[in-house]
Amino acid sequence: MPTTQHISIDKDLCIGSGQCALTAPKTFTQDDDGLSELLPHAEDAPADPLAREAARACPVQAITVADD
């Protein structure tokens, strides 16, 4: 069974730099305000190995990734 991840985005911290969407485009996008959000399928998809890298790339550490 594939590993899954729980990804959370702190919208209060997010500044909309877009690093997450650039690093892991299969998992992250930006909403109408430019803030990070998960793509609709990302919550039920197998773990994206780039999601953890996207969390590290976030300049304000607004993304948390935990393995389920």
All heavy atoms as TSV, in Angstrom:
chain	resi	resn	atom	element	x	y	z
A	1	MET	N	N	0.840	-1.188	0.000
A	1	MET	CA	C	0.000	0.000	0.000
A	1	MET	C	C	0.882	1.247	0.000
A	1	MET	O	O	1.813	1.353	0.789
A	1	MET	CB	C	-0.899	-0.031	1.232
A	1	MET	CG	C	-1.821	1.132	1.331
A	1	MET	SD	S	-2.915	0.901	2.757
A	1	MET	CE	C	-4.182	1.991	2.284
A	2	PRO	N	N	0.605	2.215	-0.887
A	2	PRO	CA	C	1.433	3.423	-0.937
A	2	PRO	C	C	1.315	4.249	0.343
A	2	PRO	O	O	0.279	4.275	0.984
A	2	PRO	CB	C	0.872	4.214	-2.120
A	2	PRO	CG	C	-0.131	3.351	-2.782
A	2	PRO	CD	C	-0.440	2.216	-1.871
A	3	THR	N	N	2.392	4.917	0.668
A	3	THR	CA	C	2.405	5.822	1.806
A	3	THR	C	C	1.561	7.046	1.475
A	3	THR	O	O	1.547	7.522	0.356
A	3	THR	CB	C	3.850	6.273	2.106
A	3	THR	OG1	O	4.646	5.123	2.342
A	3	THR	CG2	C	3.907	7.185	3.302
A	4	THR	N	N	0.850	7.528	2.481
A	4	THR	CA	C	0.100	8.771	2.308
A	4	THR	C	C	0.691	9.831	3.228
A	4	THR	O	O	1.436	9.518	4.154
A	4	THR	CB	C	-1.403	8.589	2.616
A	4	THR	OG1	O	-1.538	8.114	3.951
A	4	THR	CG2	C	-2.047	7.616	1.652
A	5	GLN	N	N	0.358	11.060	2.959
A	5	GLN	CA	C	0.865	12.178	3.740
A	5	GLN	C	C	-0.282	13.061	4.182
A	5	GLN	O	O	-1.294	13.159	3.495
A	5	GLN	CB	C	1.812	13.045	2.893
A	5	GLN	CG	C	3.060	12.364	2.450
A	5	GLN	CD	C	3.834	13.222	1.462
A	5	GLN	OE1	O	3.252	13.881	0.610
A	5	GLN	NE2	N	5.147	13.178	1.556
A	6	HIS	N	N	-0.084	13.675	5.324
A	6	HIS	CA	C	-1.005	14.722	5.754
A	6	HIS	C	C	-0.252	16.031	5.554
A	6	HIS	O	O	0.822	16.241	6.116
A	6	HIS	CB	C	-1.409	14.552	7.213
A	6	HIS	CG	C	-2.269	15.672	7.684
A	6	HIS	ND1	N	-3.581	15.826	7.283
A	6	HIS	CD2	C	-1.998	16.728	8.475
A	6	HIS	CE1	C	-4.072	16.919	7.826
A	6	HIS	NE2	N	-3.129	17.483	8.555
A	7	ILE	N	N	-0.818	16.902	4.734
A	7	ILE	CA	C	-0.181	18.179	4.423
A	7	ILE	C	C	-1.077	19.293	4.944
A	7	ILE	O	O	-2.273	19.316	4.666
A	7	ILE	CB	C	0.016	18.348	2.906
A	7	ILE	CG1	C	0.867	17.197	2.362
A	7	ILE	CG2	C	0.654	19.694	2.597
A	7	ILE	CD1	C	0.911	17.129	0.848
A	8	SER	N	N	-0.490	20.192	5.711
A	8	SER	CA	C	-1.264	21.340	6.188
A	8	SER	C	C	-0.558	22.628	5.774
A	8	SER	O	O	0.669	22.685	5.697
A	8	SER	CB	C	-1.470	21.287	7.699
A	8	SER	OG	O	-0.249	21.317	8.370
A	9	ILE	N	N	-1.369	23.626	5.500
A	9	ILE	CA	C	-0.868	24.935	5.087
A	9	ILE	C	C	-1.416	25.971	6.053
A	9	ILE	O	O	-2.628	26.083	6.226
A	9	ILE	CB	C	-1.325	25.277	3.656
A	9	ILE	CG1	C	-0.855	24.205	2.677
A	9	ILE	CG2	C	-0.816	26.657	3.252
A	9	ILE	CD1	C	-1.533	24.268	1.318
A	10	ASP	N	N	-0.538	26.705	6.689
A	10	ASP	CA	C	-0.941	27.763	7.601
A	10	ASP	C	C	-1.170	29.030	6.773
A	10	ASP	O	O	-0.221	29.717	6.384
A	10	ASP	CB	C	0.129	27.993	8.658
A	10	ASP	CG	C	-0.298	28.986	9.721
A	10	ASP	OD1	O	-1.151	29.857	9.429
A	10	ASP	OD2	O	0.235	28.901	10.838
A	11	LYS	N	N	-2.434	29.315	6.471
A	11	LYS	CA	C	-2.779	30.464	5.625
A	11	LYS	C	C	-2.419	31.795	6.288
A	11	LYS	O	O	-2.254	32.797	5.605
A	11	LYS	CB	C	-4.270	30.446	5.283
A	11	LYS	CG	C	-4.694	29.245	4.492
A	11	LYS	CD	C	-4.387	29.436	3.034
A	11	LYS	CE	C	-5.052	28.325	2.236
A	11	LYS	NZ	N	-5.063	28.588	0.827
A	12	ASP	N	N	-2.290	31.795	7.617
A	12	ASP	CA	C	-1.904	33.023	8.305
A	12	ASP	C	C	-0.428	33.348	8.082
A	12	ASP	O	O	-0.026	34.503	8.136
A	12	ASP	CB	C	-2.191	32.932	9.802
A	12	ASP	CG	C	-3.675	32.910	10.099
A	12	ASP	OD1	O	-4.459	33.507	9.329
A	12	ASP	OD2	O	-4.064	32.287	11.106
A	13	LEU	N	N	0.380	32.306	7.843
A	13	LEU	CA	C	1.809	32.505	7.580
A	13	LEU	C	C	2.122	32.687	6.103
A	13	LEU	O	O	3.068	33.375	5.744
A	13	LEU	CB	C	2.616	31.309	8.097
A	13	LEU	CG	C	2.823	31.172	9.585
A	13	LEU	CD1	C	3.604	29.907	9.900
A	13	LEU	CD2	C	3.558	32.385	10.141
A	14	CYS	N	N	1.357	32.047	5.248
A	14	CYS	CA	C	1.632	32.031	3.810
A	14	CYS	C	C	1.688	33.453	3.245
A	14	CYS	O	O	0.825	34.282	3.527
A	14	CYS	CB	C	0.557	31.221	3.083
A	14	CYS	SG	S	0.845	31.082	1.301
A	15	ILE	N	N	2.734	33.704	2.449
A	15	ILE	CA	C	2.883	35.016	1.810
A	15	ILE	C	C	2.699	34.929	0.297
A	15	ILE	O	O	2.869	35.917	-0.413
A	15	ILE	CB	C	4.249	35.655	2.148
A	15	ILE	CG1	C	5.398	34.762	1.675
A	15	ILE	CG2	C	4.340	35.965	3.642
A	15	ILE	CD1	C	6.778	35.415	1.755
A	16	GLY	N	N	2.382	33.733	-0.205
A	16	GLY	CA	C	2.114	33.576	-1.632
A	16	GLY	C	C	3.344	33.619	-2.514
A	16	GLY	O	O	3.256	34.053	-3.656
A	17	SER	N	N	4.481	33.152	-2.022
A	17	SER	CA	C	5.698	33.180	-2.840
A	17	SER	C	C	5.620	32.218	-4.020
A	17	SER	O	O	6.308	32.403	-5.015
A	17	SER	CB	C	6.932	32.860	-1.992
A	17	SER	OG	O	6.971	31.477	-1.679
A	18	GLY	N	N	4.800	31.175	-3.885
A	18	GLY	CA	C	4.623	30.224	-4.977
A	18	GLY	C	C	5.678	29.140	-5.072
A	18	GLY	O	O	5.659	28.334	-6.001
A	19	GLN	N	N	6.595	29.102	-4.126
A	19	GLN	CA	C	7.653	28.086	-4.169
A	19	GLN	C	C	7.094	26.672	-4.089
A	19	GLN	O	O	7.614	25.760	-4.725
A	19	GLN	CB	C	8.676	28.328	-3.051
A	19	GLN	CG	C	9.495	29.578	-3.241
A	19	GLN	CD	C	10.242	29.587	-4.552
A	19	GLN	OE1	O	10.977	28.664	-4.868
A	19	GLN	NE2	N	10.024	30.624	-5.333
A	20	CYS	N	N	6.026	26.495	-3.341
A	20	CYS	CA	C	5.424	25.165	-3.215
A	20	CYS	C	C	4.870	24.686	-4.558
A	20	CYS	O	O	5.106	23.555	-4.972
A	20	CYS	CB	C	4.341	25.149	-2.149
A	20	CYS	SG	S	3.054	26.385	-2.421
A	21	ALA	N	N	4.153	25.567	-5.248
A	21	ALA	CA	C	3.564	25.204	-6.538
A	21	ALA	C	C	4.640	24.969	-7.594
A	21	ALA	O	O	4.479	24.108	-8.463
A	21	ALA	CB	C	2.593	26.290	-6.998
A	22	LEU	N	N	5.731	25.691	-7.513
A	22	LEU	CA	C	6.837	25.471	-8.444
A	22	LEU	C	C	7.572	24.172	-8.146
A	22	LEU	O	O	7.988	23.467	-9.060
A	22	LEU	CB	C	7.833	26.642	-8.379
A	22	LEU	CG	C	7.348	27.971	-8.940
A	22	LEU	CD1	C	8.341	29.074	-8.619
A	22	LEU	CD2	C	7.136	27.858	-10.434
A	23	THR	N	N	7.712	23.844	-6.872
A	23	THR	CA	C	8.464	22.654	-6.468
A	23	THR	C	C	7.649	21.380	-6.608
A	23	THR	O	O	8.175	20.350	-7.033
A	23	THR	CB	C	8.944	22.810	-5.007
A	23	THR	OG1	O	9.703	24.010	-4.901
A	23	THR	CG2	C	9.795	21.631	-4.571
A	24	ALA	N	N	6.374	21.417	-6.248
A	24	ALA	CA	C	5.516	20.224	-6.278
A	24	ALA	C	C	4.192	20.561	-6.974
A	24	ALA	O	O	3.141	20.624	-6.340
A	24	ALA	CB	C	5.277	19.712	-4.863
A	25	PRO	N	N	4.219	20.758	-8.289
A	25	PRO	CA	C	3.014	21.190	-9.005
A	25	PRO	C	C	1.891	20.155	-9.052
A	25	PRO	O	O	0.759	20.496	-9.367
A	25	PRO	CB	C	3.534	21.511	-10.414
A	25	PRO	CG	C	4.780	20.709	-10.552
A	25	PRO	CD	C	5.371	20.641	-9.170
A	26	LYS	N	N	2.174	18.903	-8.710
A	26	LYS	CA	C	1.125	17.882	-8.666
A	26	LYS	C	C	0.363	17.914	-7.343
A	26	LYS	O	O	-0.656	17.264	-7.194
A	26	LYS	CB	C	1.715	16.493	-8.876
A	26	LYS	CG	C	2.258	16.291	-10.275
A	26	LYS	CD	C	2.818	14.907	-10.441
A	26	LYS	CE	C	3.362	14.737	-11.844
A	26	LYS	NZ	N	3.951	13.417	-12.044
A	27	THR	N	N	0.874	18.681	-6.378
A	27	THR	CA	C	0.271	18.737	-5.048
A	27	THR	C	C	-0.266	20.117	-4.702
A	27	THR	O	O	-1.328	20.236	-4.107
A	27	THR	CB	C	1.307	18.309	-3.985
A	27	THR	OG1	O	1.721	16.969	-4.292
A	27	THR	CG2	C	0.719	18.339	-2.589
A	28	PHE	N	N	0.467	21.171	-5.068
A	28	PHE	CA	C	0.115	22.536	-4.662
A	28	PHE	C	C	-0.267	23.418	-5.837
A	28	PHE	O	O	0.211	23.238	-6.949
A	28	PHE	CB	C	1.301	23.197	-3.946
A	28	PHE	CG	C	1.715	22.516	-2.688
A	28	PHE	CD1	C	2.751	21.601	-2.683
A	28	PHE	CD2	C	1.071	22.784	-1.487
A	28	PHE	CE1	C	3.148	20.965	-1.519
A	28	PHE	CE2	C	1.458	22.151	-0.317
A	28	PHE	CZ	C	2.497	21.244	-0.337
A	29	THR	N	N	-1.096	24.387	-5.547
A	29	THR	CA	C	-1.428	25.458	-6.478
A	29	THR	C	C	-1.574	26.719	-5.640
A	29	THR	O	O	-1.312	26.701	-4.444
A	29	THR	CB	C	-2.724	25.130	-7.272
A	29	THR	OG1	O	-2.883	26.103	-8.309
A	29	THR	CG2	C	-3.943	25.113	-6.374
A	30	GLN	N	N	-2.007	27.796	-6.267
A	30	GLN	CA	C	-2.273	29.027	-5.526
A	30	GLN	C	C	-3.726	29.411	-5.735
A	30	GLN	O	O	-4.268	29.273	-6.841
A	30	GLN	CB	C	-1.339	30.144	-5.993
A	30	GLN	CG	C	0.095	29.901	-5.530
A	30	GLN	CD	C	1.031	30.981	-5.994
A	30	GLN	OE1	O	1.395	31.021	-7.155
A	30	GLN	NE2	N	1.419	31.853	-5.082
A	31	ASP	N	N	-4.365	29.893	-4.672
A	31	ASP	CA	C	-5.770	30.286	-4.763
A	31	ASP	C	C	-5.892	31.668	-5.407
A	31	ASP	O	O	-4.897	32.250	-5.852
A	31	ASP	CB	C	-6.448	30.222	-3.389
A	31	ASP	CG	C	-5.913	31.219	-2.372
A	31	ASP	OD1	O	-5.211	32.186	-2.759
A	31	ASP	OD2	O	-6.200	31.043	-1.178
A	32	ASP	N	N	-7.099	32.182	-5.464
A	32	ASP	CA	C	-7.344	33.469	-6.118
A	32	ASP	C	C	-6.611	34.635	-5.448
A	32	ASP	O	O	-6.370	35.661	-6.073
A	32	ASP	CB	C	-8.845	33.774	-6.165
A	32	ASP	CG	C	-9.591	32.829	-7.091
A	32	ASP	OD1	O	-8.958	32.229	-7.989
A	32	ASP	OD2	O	-10.815	32.684	-6.926
A	33	ASP	N	N	-6.258	34.459	-4.179
A	33	ASP	CA	C	-5.516	35.500	-3.463
A	33	ASP	C	C	-4.007	35.295	-3.559
A	33	ASP	O	O	-3.236	36.039	-2.972
A	33	ASP	CB	C	-5.922	35.523	-1.989
A	33	ASP	CG	C	-7.364	35.960	-1.807
A	33	ASP	OD1	O	-7.817	36.845	-2.559
A	33	ASP	OD2	O	-8.042	35.405	-0.918
A	34	GLY	N	N	-3.585	34.232	-4.274
A	34	GLY	CA	C	-2.162	33.950	-4.426
A	34	GLY	C	C	-1.578	33.109	-3.318
A	34	GLY	O	O	-0.375	32.867	-3.289
A	35	LEU	N	N	-2.419	32.660	-2.383
A	35	LEU	CA	C	-1.935	31.847	-1.272
A	35	LEU	C	C	-1.916	30.372	-1.651
A	35	LEU	O	O	-2.681	29.923	-2.504
A	35	LEU	CB	C	-2.803	32.063	-0.039
A	35	LEU	CG	C	-2.864	33.498	0.484
A	35	LEU	CD1	C	-3.794	33.583	1.682
A	35	LEU	CD2	C	-1.488	34.019	0.823
A	36	SER	N	N	-1.061	29.632	-1.003
A	36	SER	CA	C	-0.912	28.212	-1.278
A	36	SER	C	C	-2.183	27.442	-0.936
A	36	SER	O	O	-2.858	27.737	0.043
A	36	SER	CB	C	0.249	27.661	-0.449
A	36	SER	OG	O	0.384	26.281	-0.637
A	37	GLU	N	N	-2.486	26.442	-1.770
A	37	GLU	CA	C	-3.555	25.510	-1.444
A	37	GLU	C	C	-3.252	24.177	-2.109
A	37	GLU	O	O	-2.514	24.099	-3.100
A	37	GLU	CB	C	-4.928	26.041	-1.830
A	37	GLU	CG	C	-5.282	26.012	-3.267
A	37	GLU	CD	C	-6.711	26.507	-3.518
A	37	GLU	OE1	O	-7.418	26.904	-2.569
A	37	GLU	OE2	O	-7.109	26.484	-4.672
A	38	LEU	N	N	-3.811	23.131	-1.523
A	38	LEU	CA	C	-3.637	21.795	-2.082
A	38	LEU	C	C	-4.546	21.635	-3.288
A	38	LEU	O	O	-5.674	22.122	-3.294
A	38	LEU	CB	C	-3.996	20.728	-1.045
A	38	LEU	CG	C	-3.054	20.584	0.133
A	38	LEU	CD1	C	-3.623	19.587	1.127
A	38	LEU	CD2	C	-1.685	20.144	-0.319
A	39	LEU	N	N	-4.057	20.931	-4.293
A	39	LEU	CA	C	-4.917	20.567	-5.406
A	39	LEU	C	C	-5.966	19.594	-4.891
A	39	LEU	O	O	-5.705	18.834	-3.946
A	39	LEU	CB	C	-4.091	19.937	-6.522
A	39	LEU	CG	C	-3.202	20.919	-7.283
A	39	LEU	CD1	C	-2.220	20.175	-8.165
A	39	LEU	CD2	C	-4.059	21.861	-8.108
A	40	PRO	N	N	-7.154	19.587	-5.473
A	40	PRO	CA	C	-8.248	18.759	-4.951
A	40	PRO	C	C	-7.908	17.280	-4.792
A	40	PRO	O	O	-8.292	16.660	-3.818
A	40	PRO	CB	C	-9.362	18.955	-5.979
A	40	PRO	CG	C	-9.067	20.271	-6.603
A	40	PRO	CD	C	-7.574	20.412	-6.597
A	41	HIS	N	N	-7.153	16.726	-5.694
A	41	HIS	CA	C	-6.823	15.297	-5.623
A	41	HIS	C	C	-5.698	14.990	-4.633
A	41	HIS	O	O	-5.483	13.844	-4.274
A	41	HIS	CB	C	-6.416	14.788	-7.006
A	41	HIS	CG	C	-5.073	15.315	-7.429
A	41	HIS	ND1	N	-4.940	16.555	-8.008
A	41	HIS	CD2	C	-3.838	14.808	-7.304
A	41	HIS	CE1	C	-3.649	16.768	-8.234
A	41	HIS	NE2	N	-2.954	15.723	-7.812
A	42	ALA	N	N	-4.967	15.999	-4.190
A	42	ALA	CA	C	-3.766	15.783	-3.377
A	42	ALA	C	C	-4.060	15.138	-2.027
A	42	ALA	O	O	-3.221	14.417	-1.491
A	42	ALA	CB	C	-3.022	17.094	-3.178
A	43	GLU	N	N	-5.243	15.359	-1.470
A	43	GLU	CA	C	-5.546	14.799	-0.152
A	43	GLU	C	C	-5.738	13.292	-0.191
A	43	GLU	O	O	-5.515	12.608	0.794
A	43	GLU	CB	C	-6.770	15.491	0.435
A	43	GLU	CG	C	-6.483	16.948	0.751
A	43	GLU	CD	C	-7.573	17.582	1.577
A	43	GLU	OE1	O	-8.182	16.880	2.410
A	43	GLU	OE2	O	-7.806	18.772	1.390
A	44	ASP	N	N	-6.152	12.760	-1.339
A	44	ASP	CA	C	-6.401	11.325	-1.449
A	44	ASP	C	C	-5.333	10.602	-2.257
A	44	ASP	O	O	-5.408	9.395	-2.442
A	44	ASP	CB	C	-7.763	11.076	-2.114
A	44	ASP	CG	C	-8.902	11.687	-1.329
A	44	ASP	OD1	O	-8.848	11.620	-0.084
A	44	ASP	OD2	O	-9.820	12.237	-1.947
A	45	ALA	N	N	-4.348	11.332	-2.749
A	45	ALA	CA	C	-3.316	10.746	-3.600
A	45	ALA	C	C	-2.196	10.134	-2.768
A	45	ALA	O	O	-2.005	10.490	-1.607
A	45	ALA	CB	C	-2.747	11.827	-4.515
A	46	PRO	N	N	-1.442	9.210	-3.375
A	46	PRO	CA	C	-0.254	8.702	-2.684
A	46	PRO	C	C	0.714	9.848	-2.394
A	46	PRO	O	O	0.644	10.908	-3.030
A	46	PRO	CB	C	0.357	7.721	-3.699
A	46	PRO	CG	C	-0.750	7.380	-4.629
A	46	PRO	CD	C	-1.658	8.581	-4.663
A	47	ALA	N	N	1.603	9.628	-1.467
A	47	ALA	CA	C	2.560	10.656	-1.058
A	47	ALA	C	C	3.354	11.171	-2.254
A	47	ALA	O	O	3.825	10.399	-3.078
A	47	ALA	CB	C	3.501	10.095	0.000
A	48	ASP	N	N	3.472	12.472	-2.352
A	48	ASP	CA	C	4.284	13.117	-3.380
A	48	ASP	C	C	5.662	13.358	-2.777
A	48	ASP	O	O	5.784	14.110	-1.802
A	48	ASP	CB	C	3.635	14.435	-3.801
A	48	ASP	CG	C	4.425	15.188	-4.870
A	48	ASP	OD1	O	5.530	14.746	-5.234
A	48	ASP	OD2	O	3.927	16.224	-5.337
A	49	PRO	N	N	6.703	12.733	-3.315
A	49	PRO	CA	C	8.035	12.931	-2.732
A	49	PRO	C	C	8.497	14.389	-2.779
A	49	PRO	O	O	9.341	14.789	-1.986
A	49	PRO	CB	C	8.940	12.036	-3.580
A	49	PRO	CG	C	8.155	11.668	-4.780
A	49	PRO	CD	C	6.716	11.846	-4.458
A	50	LEU	N	N	7.906	15.181	-3.658
A	50	LEU	CA	C	8.286	16.585	-3.745
A	50	LEU	C	C	7.576	17.465	-2.724
A	50	LEU	O	O	7.962	18.615	-2.519
A	50	LEU	CB	C	8.026	17.109	-5.156
A	50	LEU	CG	C	8.880	16.474	-6.261
A	50	LEU	CD1	C	8.455	17.002	-7.623
A	50	LEU	CD2	C	10.354	16.721	-6.015
A	51	ALA	N	N	6.546	16.941	-2.061
A	51	ALA	CA	C	5.804	17.750	-1.086
A	51	ALA	C	C	6.701	18.174	0.080
A	51	ALA	O	O	6.646	19.322	0.526
A	51	ALA	CB	C	4.593	16.990	-0.561
A	52	ARG	N	N	7.526	17.262	0.555
A	52	ARG	CA	C	8.434	17.598	1.654
A	52	ARG	C	C	9.464	18.645	1.203
A	52	ARG	O	O	9.817	19.554	1.950
A	52	ARG	CB	C	9.122	16.336	2.170
A	52	ARG	CG	C	9.676	16.494	3.555
A	52	ARG	CD	C	10.156	15.178	4.133
A	52	ARG	NE	N	9.100	14.206	4.328
A	52	ARG	CZ	C	8.218	14.216	5.321
A	52	ARG	NH1	N	8.274	15.168	6.220
A	52	ARG	NH2	N	7.310	13.288	5.427
A	53	GLU	N	N	9.925	18.521	-0.034
A	53	GLU	CA	C	10.850	19.506	-0.580
A	53	GLU	C	C	10.167	20.871	-0.705
A	53	GLU	O	O	10.771	21.906	-0.440
A	53	GLU	CB	C	11.363	19.043	-1.952
A	53	GLU	CG	C	12.454	19.900	-2.520
A	53	GLU	CD	C	13.706	19.975	-1.667
A	53	GLU	OE1	O	14.065	18.979	-1.011
A	53	GLU	OE2	O	14.327	21.048	-1.636
A	54	ALA	N	N	8.892	20.879	-1.088
A	54	ALA	CA	C	8.136	22.126	-1.179
A	54	ALA	C	C	8.010	22.778	0.196
A	54	ALA	O	O	8.110	24.002	0.320
A	54	ALA	CB	C	6.757	21.867	-1.773
A	55	ALA	N	N	7.804	21.970	1.227
A	55	ALA	CA	C	7.724	22.505	2.589
A	55	ALA	C	C	9.045	23.160	2.981
A	55	ALA	O	O	9.059	24.234	3.589
A	55	ALA	CB	C	7.353	21.403	3.572
A	56	ARG	N	N	10.151	22.532	2.607
A	56	ARG	CA	C	11.463	23.122	2.904
A	56	ARG	C	C	11.704	24.400	2.104
A	56	ARG	O	O	12.385	25.305	2.569
A	56	ARG	CB	C	12.575	22.109	2.614
A	56	ARG	CG	C	12.741	21.070	3.689
A	56	ARG	CD	C	14.027	20.279	3.491
A	56	ARG	NE	N	13.931	19.325	2.414
A	56	ARG	CZ	C	13.522	18.072	2.523
A	56	ARG	NH1	N	13.158	17.611	3.695
A	56	ARG	NH2	N	13.490	17.277	1.482
A	57	ALA	N	N	11.144	24.464	0.893
A	57	ALA	CA	C	11.344	25.635	0.035
A	57	ALA	C	C	10.515	26.844	0.468
A	57	ALA	O	O	10.811	27.959	0.068
A	57	ALA	CB	C	11.011	25.280	-1.413
A	58	CYS	N	N	9.499	26.616	1.284
A	58	CYS	CA	C	8.636	27.706	1.714
A	58	CYS	C	C	9.446	28.696	2.557
A	58	CYS	O	O	9.991	28.330	3.595
A	58	CYS	CB	C	7.449	27.176	2.521
A	58	CYS	SG	S	6.357	28.471	3.117
A	59	PRO	N	N	9.497	29.959	2.140
A	59	PRO	CA	C	10.323	30.920	2.868
A	59	PRO	C	C	9.819	31.266	4.263
A	59	PRO	O	O	10.582	31.798	5.073
A	59	PRO	CB	C	10.332	32.155	1.955
A	59	PRO	CG	C	9.107	32.031	1.128
A	59	PRO	CD	C	8.866	30.558	0.961
A	60	VAL	N	N	8.554	30.985	4.552
A	60	VAL	CA	C	8.001	31.302	5.874
A	60	VAL	C	C	7.570	30.053	6.646
A	60	VAL	O	O	6.902	30.157	7.661
A	60	VAL	CB	C	6.843	32.326	5.773
A	60	VAL	CG1	C	7.343	33.667	5.275
A	60	VAL	CG2	C	5.716	31.792	4.902
A	61	GLN	N	N	7.925	28.872	6.126
A	61	GLN	CA	C	7.631	27.595	6.807
A	61	GLN	C	C	6.144	27.430	7.082
A	61	GLN	O	O	5.744	26.996	8.174
A	61	GLN	CB	C	8.420	27.508	8.107
A	61	GLN	CG	C	9.879	27.878	7.967
A	61	GLN	CD	C	10.775	26.683	7.762
A	61	GLN	OE1	O	10.826	25.842	8.607
A	61	GLN	NE2	N	11.438	26.619	6.643
A	62	ALA	N	N	5.301	27.760	6.087
A	62	ALA	CA	C	3.850	27.679	6.265
A	62	ALA	C	C	3.296	26.293	5.976
A	62	ALA	O	O	2.130	26.044	6.223
A	62	ALA	CB	C	3.158	28.699	5.345
A	63	ILE	N	N	4.132	25.374	5.474
A	63	ILE	CA	C	3.670	24.037	5.082
A	63	ILE	C	C	4.259	22.990	6.018
A	63	ILE	O	O	5.463	23.000	6.302
A	63	ILE	CB	C	4.084	23.729	3.633
A	63	ILE	CG1	C	3.451	24.745	2.702
A	63	ILE	CG2	C	3.695	22.307	3.251
A	63	ILE	CD1	C	3.989	24.694	1.283
A	64	THR	N	N	3.405	22.092	6.470
A	64	THR	CA	C	3.828	20.965	7.301
A	64	THR	C	C	3.445	19.682	6.591
A	64	THR	O	O	2.313	19.546	6.115
A	64	THR	CB	C	3.143	21.013	8.686
A	64	THR	OG1	O	3.412	22.279	9.296
A	64	THR	CG2	C	3.627	19.896	9.575
A	65	VAL	N	N	4.384	18.742	6.520
A	65	VAL	CA	C	4.120	17.453	5.891
A	65	VAL	C	C	4.421	16.356	6.908
A	65	VAL	O	O	5.497	16.320	7.490
A	65	VAL	CB	C	5.011	17.237	4.642
A	65	VAL	CG1	C	4.746	15.882	4.009
A	65	VAL	CG2	C	4.794	18.348	3.632
A	66	ALA	N	N	3.438	15.488	7.135
A	66	ALA	CA	C	3.600	14.360	8.064
A	66	ALA	C	C	3.171	13.094	7.350
A	66	ALA	O	O	2.152	13.068	6.665
A	66	ALA	CB	C	2.767	14.571	9.314
A	67	ASP	N	N	3.948	12.040	7.497
A	67	ASP	CA	C	3.567	10.757	6.926
A	67	ASP	C	C	2.494	10.110	7.775
A	67	ASP	O	O	2.537	10.179	8.996
A	67	ASP	CB	C	4.791	9.825	6.862
A	67	ASP	CG	C	5.834	10.332	5.896
A	67	ASP	OD1	O	5.462	10.930	4.869
A	67	ASP	OD2	O	7.043	10.123	6.152
A	68	ASP	N	N	1.510	9.529	7.102
A	68	ASP	CA	C	0.434	8.813	7.802
A	68	ASP	C	C	0.841	7.380	8.025
A	68	ASP	O	O	1.645	6.827	7.389
A	68	ASP	CB	C	-0.866	8.865	6.988
A	68	ASP	CG	C	-1.498	10.259	7.020
A	68	ASP	OD1	O	-1.150	11.054	7.906
A	68	ASP	OD2	O	-2.327	10.527	6.149
